[in-house]
């Protein structure tokens, strides 16, 4: 059972690291969209946010 426990632990750790990296990426893009000096950079940051925060338009059936 220790092998299964280690796999679960490693999977949870990988999921946590992925979540932290995704959150940092979204936060960086959001701050760039708010604080960038040029309108083009703000527009590009907003485009990145729309890609990262994309939601399905219709629920899966």
DOSEDO-622636 format. One record per residue (C-alpha): x negated, y negated, z. Coordinates in Angstrom, 2 decimals. Each point is the difference from the previous one (the first is absolute). Layout:
REM residues N
@xx X, yy Y, zz Z
...
REM end
This chain:
REM residues 61
@xx 0.00, yy 0.00, zz 0.00
@xx -2.91, yy -2.39, zz 0.40
@xx -0.51, yy -0.07, zz -3.78
@xx 3.62, yy -1.03, zz -0.52
@xx -0.31, yy -2.59, zz 2.72
@xx -3.14, yy -1.40, zz -1.63
@xx 1.73, yy -0.20, zz -3.39
@xx 2.96, yy -1.84, zz 1.49
@xx -2.33, yy -2.37, zz 1.82
@xx -2.06, yy -0.67, zz -3.14
@xx 3.15, yy -0.58, zz -2.06
@xx 1.39, yy -2.43, zz 2.54
@xx -3.33, yy -1.81, zz 0.15
@xx -0.14, yy -0.31, zz -3.80
@xx 3.59, yy -1.29, zz -0.08
@xx -0.81, yy -2.56, zz 2.67
@xx -3.09, yy -1.22, zz -1.84
@xx 1.99, yy -0.27, zz -3.22
@xx 2.69, yy -2.01, zz 1.76
@xx -2.55, yy -2.40, zz 1.47
@xx -1.68, yy -0.51, zz -3.39
@xx 3.34, yy -0.58, zz -1.74
@xx 1.06, yy -2.49, zz 2.68
@xx -3.30, yy -1.87, zz -0.30
@xx 0.37, yy -0.15, zz -3.78
@xx 3.55, yy -1.36, zz 0.20
@xx -0.98, yy -2.53, zz 2.67
@xx -2.96, yy -1.20, zz -2.06
@xx 2.16, yy -0.40, zz -3.11
@xx 2.68, yy -1.84, zz 2.00
@xx -2.53, yy -2.39, zz 1.51
@xx -1.52, yy -0.60, zz -3.42
@xx 3.45, yy -0.73, zz -1.43
@xx 0.53, yy -2.59, zz 2.73
@xx -3.43, yy -1.56, zz 0.32
@xx -1.65, yy 0.15, zz -3.44
@xx -1.09, yy -3.35, zz -1.36
@xx 1.03, yy 0.50, zz -3.61
@xx 3.51, yy 0.82, zz -1.21
@xx -1.37, yy 2.76, zz -2.21
@xx -1.53, yy 1.84, zz 2.97
@xx 3.23, yy -0.37, zz 1.98
@xx 1.96, yy 1.38, zz -2.97
@xx -2.39, yy 2.92, zz -0.36
@xx 0.23, yy 0.79, zz 3.73
@xx 3.80, yy -0.05, zz -0.20
@xx -0.17, yy 2.39, zz -2.96
@xx -2.18, yy 2.36, zz 2.06
@xx 2.52, yy -0.18, zz 2.84
@xx 2.88, yy 0.89, zz -2.31
@xx -1.94, yy 3.06, zz -1.15
@xx -0.95, yy 1.07, zz 3.54
@xx 3.46, yy -0.57, zz 1.46
@xx 2.00, yy 1.44, zz -2.87
@xx 3.29, yy 1.56, zz 1.02
@xx 2.13, yy 2.40, zz -2.00
@xx 2.87, yy -1.74, zz -1.79
@xx 2.40, yy 2.92, zz 0.31
@xx 0.16, yy 2.66, zz 2.70
@xx -1.11, yy 3.47, zz -1.12
@xx 2.81, yy 2.45, zz -0.56
REM end
